[in-house]
């Protein structure tokens, strides 16, 4: 169910994404799989944010953040923080968005972080005219190339780079800034 929810999110069908994710939360809750339930709640927060439901997004992202901070899910906590930063920025709370981004900066060089965390930091800092933005974009590009290089199938590699929205946005930004265009 979670994979179908994620699939529909990536396809832009947020209604179906929401339905599958709701079903997954209920299922995980019913069988006592709290960690998986909270990962799904995090994804729900991201879907709500994408759909423009800011209050629901904030509730889900905060719930997930609190859980993963307590349980040591650092990467998931960072995803939740990035979501909250995006939400704060969209809601024109720039100082809060910047504070959240600042909390992420020390961990951006970790290979396991999703590219969307880097992209969020880049976009917010770039919008605020912060010179660190370009360094983050270059780091995101480097990590994306490193990850893509592990995919030997050319079509799958191309799909990895172009079909995942955050990956596609990094590539677009790299190209628009005229940076080293190693991504193909």
Secondary structure, 3 states (H helix, E strand, C coil): CHHHHHHHHHHCCHHHHHHHHHHHHHHHHHCCCHHHHHHHHHHHHHHHHHHCCHHHHHHHHHHHHHHHHHHCCHHHHHHHHHHHHHHHHHCCCHHHHHHHHHHHHCCCCCCCCCHHHHHHHHHHHHHCCCCHHHHHHHHHHHHHHHHHCCCCCHHHHHHHHHCCHHHHHHHHHHHHHCCCCCCC
